[in-house]
Amino acid sequence: MFSPKKRKRRVTRRRQRRRRRDHSVKAHSRPEERGVDFFSPSVAKYWRQRYSLFSRFDDGILMDEEGWYSVTPEAIAAAHAARAASLAGRGCPLVLDGFAGVGGNAIQFATRGCHVVAVDIDPRKIGFAFHNAKIYGVEDRIDFVTGDFFRLAPRLKGDILFLSPPWGGPSYRDFRSYTLDLLKPRDGIVVVNFNPVFQKWIRPLQLSKTRYSIFQFAQQITPNIIMFLPRNVNLNQVEELSWLSSPPLKFEIQANHVQTKVKAITAYFGDIAAGSSGLSKICSGVTS
């Protein structure tokens, strides 16, 4: 048996060793130690979620600041891809990703055997998306296009259109009800009217009766549309989108869960929808 004094010294030494070990682990877990640019404090929390964003993050995944908070968690992107791959009678579907970002969704679509056209207006993001696709070994299934989706789309056709327009950054959580008017491209303006000859741009604060224009434009490409939306989106507005076609599109909404927390909403339209008009639940199985 140890005397109380010796026992106290042993406990103290164990605590010191534990602190040194914890400090070492934390030091090597900092983004800058992993060759990752670090960004604003509002993005710092996403570093802890990196493996839910990309399971192969340690193989060299690249993201910019916007990518950290806008990329779809991998398990949810995989669920989108599984639905796309199940589209009956299409063989290997052609999927258009209108706002590809750093490639999270495009990679998962390609992993499930789809051919993907990944479009983004930011050439740096397209470079990251190509790099990340190489890590997953699917770069040969994806055509990477740098450009404005709204200018390119009239010349694009596909079986499925995936839309995840920028939500406006982490501040989307500040809205009690997120309306579709708030979806906007990277430069902060939204398309409110479009035809192949003329584009009209307007600032979000000037919007009136324009919330469905992006969706109406999307239907010119394909009726089979997947929209990835904030968890606090106005569900009544989302449902109304299905009535913009004649006859109305089949429509399904899923709540994407991370463990028990709703992370986002996915809306399916057209043949890719299960046809239920209610709110169903899909658990992604990833941890936050």
N, C-alpha and C positions, 0 to 999 in steps of 0.2 A: 504494500500500500504506500501511496505517496503522501507525504506531509501536505497540509493545506498550502504551504508556500510553494512547494514544487509543483503541485497540481495547478496552481494559478499561473506559474511560469509556462507550463505546457500549454494551457489554454491560450495564453497570450501569444505564444509562438504559432499555434495553429491559426489563430485569427490573422496574424501578420502574413503567413503564407497564403491564406485564402485571399486577403486583400491584394497581395502581389499578383496572384493568379488571375483574379477578376480584372485587375487593371490591365494585365497583358491581353486578355481576351477582348476587352473593350477597345484597346488601342488598335488591335488588328481588325476590329469590326467597324472602324470608322470608314465612311465612304472614301475619304482621300487616301486611306491606306490600301483601298481596293482598286485604285485607278479610276474612280468615279468622281466626276465633278459634283461638288455639293452646292446647294442652292439656297433659296430663302428659307427662313424658319418654318413657313407654312407648308413646305414640302418635306421637311425633315422626317416627319412621322412615316412617310411612305417608304423610307429606307428600311424600316422594320418589317414592312410587308413585301419586301422584294421577291421572296420566293413564292408568294401567292400571285405575283404579277408575271414572273417568268420562273418556272421550276429550274431552268438551266442558267439562272442568273450568273452563277460563278464561272460559267464557261466563257464569259466576256460580253454579256448583254450590254448594249449601249442605249442610253436615253438622254434627252434633254430635260429641262425643268418641266415643261408642259407634259412631256411623256409620263413623268412620275405620277401625276394625278389624273391623267386622261386615259391611260392604257387600260383595257379591260382585263380584270383578273383572269388568269389562264383557265381556271376551271369553268368560268362562265363563258369565255370565248370558245372553249371546247364544246360546251352545250349548244352554242349557236352553230358551230360547225357540224355537229351531229345532226341537227335539224336540217341543215342545208344538204347534207349528204343523203338524207332520207327522201328527198324530193322525188316522188315516183316518176318513172319513165324518162328521166333526164340523163341517165348514165352517169357521166362525170360532169356535174353542173359547173357552169361558168359563173363565178361570183364577182361582182363589182364591189369594191370597198371604196366608198367615195371620200372618206376622211381617214386614211390608213394610219397616220401617225407613225409610231415606231414599229408597227407591224404586228401587234399582239393578235388581233383577229385574223389578219391575212395568213399568218403562220398556222393557226389552228384550222382554218378552212383548207389550206393546202395539205396539212397533215392528214385530213380525212379524205383526200383524193380529189378535192375540187381544184379546178384551175382558177386562179385569182388575178384580177387586174386591180392593183393597189395604187390609188391616186392620192397625192397630197400636194398642197401648194408650197410646202416648205422643202427645199432640196436637201437640207440637213436631215430632216426626219426620214426622207426616202433613203438616204444613205444609211441611217441607223437601221431602218427596216430591212434593207438588203443584207446588212451585216448580221442582224439577228436571225434572219431566215436561213443564212448559211450555217449558223450554229445548230439549228434544228434540221438541217439537211433538206430543206424544201424550196430553196431559192429557184430551182428549175421549174417549179409549178406556179411561180408568181411573176407577172409582168409589172415592173415598178415604173410608175409614170409620175413625173413632176409636173404639176399644173393645177389650174383652177378647175375643180370638178364641174362647176356650173358651165364653164366654157367647153369642156371636153365631152360632157355627157351626151349632147345631141349626136355625137358620132360613135357612142358606145352602146352596145347591146349585151345582154346577159340573161341568164336564167333567174338569178337572184341579185338583188341590190341590198347591200348592208350599209346602213346609215348611222353614224354616231357623230353628228356635228358637235363642235366644241360647246360645252355647257356653260362657258364663262368662268372656268376655274373653280377652285374650292368654294368660292362665295355662293355657288348655287344652293348651298345648304341654308343660306340666310332667308330664302323665300319659303313662306308657309305653303304656297302652292306655285310650283314652277310651271309657267305657261309656255307654250310652244313658241311664242314670239321671242323668247330669250335665247333660243338656239341661234348661233351666229358663227360665221367663219372667223379665222384667226385674227383678221384685221379689225374686227369689232363691228362690221356692218353685215346686214342680212339681205338675202335676195328676196324681194317681195313681189317681183313680177319677172317673167322671163319668156322670151321667144328667141328663135335662132338669129333674129336681126337686131333685137333691142334688149338691153338690160336696164332695169331701173333699180337704183340702190337708195336706201333710206335708213336713217339712224333709228335704233330701237325705240327711242322715246317718241318718235313720230309715227309709230306703227298704228294702223287701223285696218282691221279685217284682212290681215295679210298672213295670219299664223299658219295657214295650210298651204302656202305657195310652194314650199320646198317639196312637200309630199305630192302635190299635183304634178310638179315637174318630174318627180321620180317615176310616176306612173307612165310617163312617156317611154321609159326604158324597159320596165317590166312591172307586172302587177304583184310579183312575189318580192315582198319588201320586209326586211328586218330592221327595226329601229331600236337602238340602245339608248335609254333615256334615264334621267335622274330619278331617284326613288321617290322624290316629292313632286313628280310631274302631275299635272292636272289630268286625271284619267278620263274624265268626260271629254276633254279635247282629243285625247288619243283615240277614243272610241269613235268620235265623229269623223275621223279621217277615213274610216272604212266606208262612209256614205258618200265620199267624193267621186266614186265610180258608179257607173250604171251598167249592170246591176251592182249593188254594193259588194265589196270584197269580203271574203271570209276574214275573220278577225280573232286574234287571241292575245291575251296579255299574260305575261309571267312575271312574278316577283322573284328576282335573283337574290338568294340569301347567302351570306357568308356566316356560317354557323347559324345563329338564330337572328341575325341582324339583316334587314333588307339593305342590300348594297345598291341595287339599281332595278329598273323596270325594262323588260324586253317586250316589244310589240311585234307580232307576226301578222302579215297580211297576205292574202291571196292563197294559192295552193299550198304554201308552206305553213299556213295556220291550221291548227287542229279544228277550228270552227266553233270553239266555245267562246261565248261573249263575256264570260266572267273573268275573275282574277285568279289564276292558278299559281302554284308555288313551285319553284325549283330550287333545291339547295345545292350550292356549288361545292360544298365540302372543304373549302379552304379556310384557313384561320386568318383573323385580322390582327 
